Amino acid sequence: MTVAAHGEIVVDGRIDESEWQQAAQCNGWLRTEPFARDIPRFANDLRIVATPEGLAAAFTIDHPASERRVRPRTPRDSETLTGDSVTLLVDFDATGQTGYEFSVGLGGGVRDGIVTNQNSFDRDWDGRWTHAVRETPDQWFVELLIPWDTVSMRPIEGESRTIGVYGSRFFFDRTERYACPGISADLTPAFLNDFQRIDIAQFKVAATLDFTPYATAIRDNLTDDVDLKAGADLSWRPSQNLWLTATLNPDFGQVESDELVVDFSAIETVYTDKRPFFTENQDIFELNTPANGQLIYTRRVGGPTDDGVEGSTDIDGALKFSGKSRSLAYGAFVAQEDEYDEDIGRLFAAARFAWLDQGKRVGYLGTWTDHPLIDRDAAINSVDYDLTPNDWWRIAGQVIRSDISTAGESETGYEAWVQADLNRTSSLTHTVRFLYIDEDFDLNDLGYMERNSLRQAEWDTNRSVTGRAGGRINGETQRLYLVYRENDGGERLQSRLQLSRDVIYNSKWRAYEELRVIPNGVDDLISRGNGPVQIDTRYSAYTDFTSPRIGNWQYIVGAYLFQQGVEDYSGRMQFVTVWYPTDKLTLRLDVLPEYTDDWLLWEEGNLFGTYRGRRLDFDFRLDWIPVPRHELRIRWQWIGIDADPRQAWRSDANGDLRPVTPLAVEAVAPITNPADSAVVPFTVNNLGLQIRYRYELAPQSDLYLVYARGGFGLTNDDDRRIRDLFHDMGDLRDADQFLIKVSYRL
């Protein structure tokens, strides 16, 4: 029997309306962190009821006064909700394809996001929903209301609909999670598909139209220029199963700071995207591939221009629509950059169709990108499937074709992969995965891929172990991971054997240990197209320890020993200190010193250098939330590197590295100028600072005041040391600006 609340439920944390007594319950709470799947030490209750306004949920959490409660306030969408918290995940179609996350901390912090591909979380999405928290001496309560027009649902005939539900409670002081049903996002391969099914009443959703204009003023403190910008986002839902969104002159998100990264590898760094148009109703386009691939990487839109100019590109506008029928989901979007009509900007488009049923999906995704400046267009066509026939196994896969035309020359490439999850609901799970990418395949016009020309086989086994009564260990997870890789030419690439162990102790400490062996193979990316390089077998070991909260402090200590050169080792330490002087204020400092005795870097052509070097990373964060709706965040990041040359090398025709010496040079290549083979000391000095105040005017309506400053310096023939670079940090000023932004949802 389905229960509906026809009267208004007041979201106040009291849970005293009569409808709650007959609401649907999530049954079968088990301990899932550690993954013991036994009865929780304290009771937890989750009730669900449908109302005309939306889906209401209520958590009742037993928490005796003898157990410490940890309740710091956290900024919205913090990756980690520090402290005691609850999480509600809802699959509104009960197909196991898309879930919505709604998490609330005991201190009032919230986090939301989208779950796709069974257990892939994207927390860039910001929904409109309300919550309340209340405490008593022996319990605490969380009440939520999720409006129907916040989420996407397929139409269902009749007076009821079936949804998938997952609820969890994180007991911070004991490092334990209790969940209903007893599954884990990290250890349950078909996580979304295994949600508990609940029948709720269905209400008609009225048409909605939301208009969110924004305006920004940016003062460049380097030039004293002031840039004014305005735009708007539009969201229209004519019915429950149709959704149209549009954006005009969208903001690229200057209020969000990217992580500071210094990376000398040949692989592109991936960043998240907080622009509303590219996060709202985007789940239908979220398709990932093995080896970290994405069919649609939204940061391409408005990214650096095709002529190599760094920074963002203005977007004239974008349009997106999506819809659902009983068993079909579909959608499309198009985005045009500034000056596309003058053959400078780019045009992006995508279309998606998918047949959905419980535990089943077969879909198509096509994308098209036009680069008039470089006379290039790219079409991607893919077919994907995801089948979960029973509790024992699941199979998923995809076939993708790329058609690239550049200056009249065409290339066609293919990618295909298949994955099987075995014994997936037990404490011992296995995943096997095969991937093939040919040398002509290219996903990087609108998507993202690390490389092409790849054949890869993976085996992943996870084992969960429950600690013995009275023992030191509460529980642990053990992992064996094997991957074999070769390129399309049959050359064996660097593969991996990995053993790891994640242990939660009864003392409330947590430890992670990992050993890696990377057998010898070639690196065919490091030389940037100048031939493969033979790399000997490499070894690495990593461990870290996370303390419980000790008074107002928490600590993480880690150590990493690894190889990144020809033969010798590098070492890195990690020291993290978190201080909670009050529940309203959190300060965190990460310090990562690194020393390398052998660091292999590409210089040019077939010339390489190995370096002895030192690196120091600082990451300081301050979060102050004096009252709800007000946030002050300070983020300061600094990276300093000083490196001294140890040896110059050149790769020969076989890919072997030969030291550049008077005796060895002639066997590799004649050198007419010795300076052509010189490697010199260098330094890197990188700074990022952001001070951000946010005031929530209303749901999805905000005022931001932001000061940002940053700089990057790479200097050759520089003999400065880390302490000198730290002292010279004040000279880094590539960007220095103050921003005011206001957006208001009408």
Buried (B, 14 or more C-beta within 10 A) or exposed (E): EBBBBEEEBEBEBEBEBEBBEBBBBBEEBBBBBBBBBBEBEBEBBBBBBBBBBBBBBBBBBBBEEEBEBBBBBBBBBBEEBBBBBBBBBBBBBBBBBBBBBBBBBBBBBBBBBBBBBBBBBBBBBBBBBBBBBEBEEEBBBBBBBBBBBBBBBBBBEEEBBBBBBBBBBBBBBBBBBBBBBBBBBEBBBBBBBBBBEBBBBBBEBEEBEBEBBBBBBBBEBEEEEEEEBEBBBBBBBEEBBBBBBBBBBBBBBBBBBEEBEBEEEBEEEEEBBBBBBBBBBBBBBBBBBBBEBBBBBBBBBBBEBBEEEEEBBBBBBBBBBBBBEEEBBBBBBBBBBBBBEEEBBBBBBBBBBBBBBBBBBBBBBBBBBBBBBEBBBBBBBBBBBBBBEEEEBBBBBBBBBBBBEBEEEEBEBBBBBBBBBBBBBEBEBBBBBBBBBBBBBBBBBBBBBBBBBBBBBBEBBBBBBBBEEEEEBBBBBBBBBBBBBBBBEEBBBBBBBBEBBBBBBBEBBBBBBBBBEBBEBBBBBBBEEBBBBBBEEBEBEBBBBBBBBEEEEBBBBBEBEBBBBBEBBBEBEBEBBBBBEEBBBBBBBBBBBBBBBBBBBBBEBBBBBBBBBBBBBBBBBBBBBEEEEEBBBBBBBBBBBBBBBBBBBBBBEEBEBBBBEEEEBEEBBEBEEEEBBBBBBBBBBBBBBBBBBBEBEEBBBBBBBBBBBBBBBEBEEBEBBBEBBBEBBEEBEEBBBBBEBBBBBE
